[in-house]
Amino acid sequence: MTPAFNLEQNGIKYIIHTVGPNLAIDEEKNNKEKLIADAYRNSLQLAAENNITSIAFPAISAAIFGYDIKISAPIVIDTVIGFLEENPGKFKEIYFVFYNNDDAIKLYSDLFQYFIKSIKQ
């Protein structure tokens, strides 16, 4: 975790650095589900430990590391919701930031609604 430096003028205080699985590496490809979940869970844990109540995530390991967002999204959402259930009240806001990808936005939105409905039942 580092200070946000020039981003502080936009209200951002810290940057939490994480790396997800690189699917070009066989060992990481074989453990991709665990590694992607760990990247999100560990970032949430570090934020919570530092009383950070708002966090934004890009699509970790997508694009250059080759993780198809359609495959990673259910794991990511399940991980985030699981963390929130285990740590109620730790976060006020969690953002998922996508670069010009309407399909990713719809996918995450649909999955969140599915998981939220499952929790309520």
N, C-alpha and C positions, 0 to 999 in steps of 0.2 A: 504494500500500500504506500502510495506517495502523495504528497500534496498535489493539488490540481494546477498549481502555478497560474498561467494566464486564463485558465478556464474558470477561476474563482470569480471573475467579473460576470460570469453567467450563473452564479449561485452554486457552482460545483466546488466542493471542498476537497475531495479526495479521489484518487484513481486506484481502484483495486485491480491489480494485474493478475490475470489467470491465463492458462493455456489449456485448451482441450486437446483431444486426440487428433493426431495427424494420421489420416488413413493411408498415407503412402508408406507408413512404417508398420510392418506386419504385426509386431507385438501390440502396438496401440490399436490397430484395426481389430485384433482379436478381443480386446478389452474395451472397445469403444463405448458401450453402454455405461459401464462403471466409470470410465474416465470423464465422460461428458457430465454425468450426474455429479461426480466429485467436483468438477470445475465450478458448477453453479452452487452446490451445497457449501463448499469451502468459502466461496465469495460471500455468500449470505452469512455464514458463521463469522467471518472476519468483520463484516459490516456490523452485525449485531453486537459483537464484543466491543466495538468502538462507538456504540450508541449512534450509529448511522441509521436513520429511519427511512431513507429514500435511496433507491438504487436503480440503475439502468443497465441492461444487458444487451449487447449485440448478439447476433446468432453465432455463438462460440463454435469454432471449428468448421463453420460453413465456408464456402468459397474456396480459398487457397488450400485448406486442410482437407477438403473433399467430403465433409459430412453432409449428406442430403438432409435439408431442413425438414422434409416430410418424415424422415425416419427419426431424427433427433427430437423433434418438437414434443411428442408424447412423453419422452423420457424427461425432458426439461420441465415441462409443466407438472408432471407427477412429482418431480424432485422439489420444485418450488412450493407446490401446495403442501407436500409432506413436511417441508421445513416450517412453513407457516403454521401448520397444525401442531407441530411439536414445540413451537416458539410463538405462541399467540401474543399479539400486541407489539412485536419487535419492529414491524415495518408499517409505515403509513402509505408508502407508494413503492411499487415495483414496476418499472417500465421495460418493455422489450422493444428494442430499436432496430428497424430493418431499413436497409438502404433501397428505397424504390422497389419494393417487392410486394405487390398487392396480394399475391398468392400466399406469401408467408404471413401477412397480416390476417387474412381470412382463416388460414389454418390455425394459427394461435388462438384467434377469437373463438372459433368453433370448438377447439379442444378445451379451452378454459370453460366454456359454457357446459360442455359434457362433464368435465370433472366436478364443477360446482354442483350440477344436478345430482351427480353420484354421491357427493358428500351429504347433501340435504336429505337423501333417501334413507 
